Structure formats: C-alpha cells, structure tokens
C-alpha cells in the first residue's frame, strides 16, 4: 500500500462545519487526498478531518462537509445589514 497523501485546498478550512453523514459539527482542520485501500489496489478519497467539541478529530468524505448553520457573522456582513 502506498503511504502517499496530498493536502487539498478547501473553502471551509478553519471554519465551523457539519458532517451530513453523522450530523456532528466541528472545525474543518484539513482535507487530504488519501489512499484508503487495505489491498494492493489503490483507492484514493478526499477525506475531511473535523475537530469536534471534545477536541478529537474524526474523518468523513469531503463531499459530506457543509457549513454549520451557526456561523458567526463577519464585520462586513453586519455593516451591510445596517444599511438595509
């Protein structure tokens, strides 16, 4: 089995996200393209590493990651609402 992996850029890195498969929320720490095969045939998947409230990280498919609903608003979004 190949031990190669590759970090993948993701728009939600370091933001609060939810894993749609489990419903668990946390901070997206990394997305890594990893060989998850335990046989001789390589199988590459983009895995998202999410740090939950307990401080432990868990993995899920990167396609299962969505923004959490309780995202804090940025200063610019607050400014835009005041003018409306």
C-alpha positions as CSV (number, residue, x, y, z in Angstrom):
1,X,0.0,0.0,0.0
2,X,1.3,3.5,-0.9
3,X,1.6,5.8,2.0
4,X,1.3,8.9,-0.2
5,X,-1.2,11.6,0.6
6,X,-1.8,15.2,-0.6
7,X,-3.4,18.2,1.2
8,X,-6.3,19.6,-0.8
9,X,-7.4,23.3,-0.6
10,X,-11.0,23.7,0.7
11,X,-13.1,26.9,1.0
12,X,-14.3,25.9,4.6
13,X,-10.9,25.2,6.2
14,X,-10.7,26.5,9.8
15,X,-14.5,27.2,9.7
16,X,-17.3,25.6,11.6
17,X,-18.8,22.7,9.5
18,X,-21.3,19.9,9.8
19,X,-20.8,16.3,8.7
20,X,-24.1,15.4,6.9
21,X,-23.5,11.7,7.4
22,X,-23.4,11.9,11.2
23,X,-24.8,15.3,11.9
24,X,-21.7,16.2,14.1
25,X,-20.4,19.7,14.0
26,X,-16.8,20.9,14.4
27,X,-14.0,22.8,12.8
28,X,-12.6,21.6,9.4
29,X,-8.9,21.2,10.1
30,X,-7.7,19.6,6.8
31,X,-8.8,17.9,3.6
32,X,-6.4,15.2,2.4
33,X,-6.4,13.0,-0.7
34,X,-5.6,9.6,0.9
35,X,-5.2,6.1,-0.3
36,X,-7.7,4.2,1.9
37,X,-7.2,0.8,0.4
38,X,-6.0,-2.1,2.6
39,X,-5.3,-4.3,-0.5
40,X,-2.8,-3.9,-3.3
41,X,-5.2,-1.9,-5.4
42,X,-5.1,1.8,-4.6
43,X,-8.3,3.6,-3.7
44,X,-7.9,7.4,-3.3
45,X,-10.5,9.5,-1.5
46,X,-10.6,13.1,-0.3
47,X,-11.0,12.8,3.5
48,X,-12.1,15.8,5.6
49,X,-10.6,16.0,9.1
50,X,-13.0,17.7,11.5
51,X,-12.2,18.5,15.1
52,X,-15.3,18.1,17.3
53,X,-16.2,19.9,20.6
54,X,-14.3,17.2,22.6
55,X,-11.0,18.1,20.7
56,X,-10.9,14.8,19.0
57,X,-10.7,14.7,15.2
58,X,-12.8,12.4,13.0
59,X,-12.8,11.9,9.3
60,X,-15.6,11.9,6.7
61,X,-15.8,12.2,2.9
62,X,-15.0,15.7,1.9
63,X,-18.3,15.7,0.0
64,X,-20.2,15.3,3.3
65,X,-18.9,18.6,4.7
66,X,-21.3,21.6,4.7
67,X,-21.1,25.0,6.6
68,X,-22.6,24.8,10.1
69,X,-25.8,27.0,10.5
70,X,-24.5,28.9,13.5
71,X,-21.6,30.6,11.6
72,X,-20.7,34.0,13.3
73,X,-21.3,36.9,11.0
74,X,-18.3,38.9,9.8
75,X,-18.0,42.6,10.4
76,X,-18.6,43.3,6.7
77,X,-21.9,41.3,6.7
78,X,-23.1,43.2,9.8
79,X,-22.2,46.5,8.1
80,X,-24.2,45.5,5.0
81,X,-27.3,44.7,7.1
82,X,-27.2,48.1,8.9
83,X,-27.6,49.9,5.6
84,X,-30.6,47.9,4.5
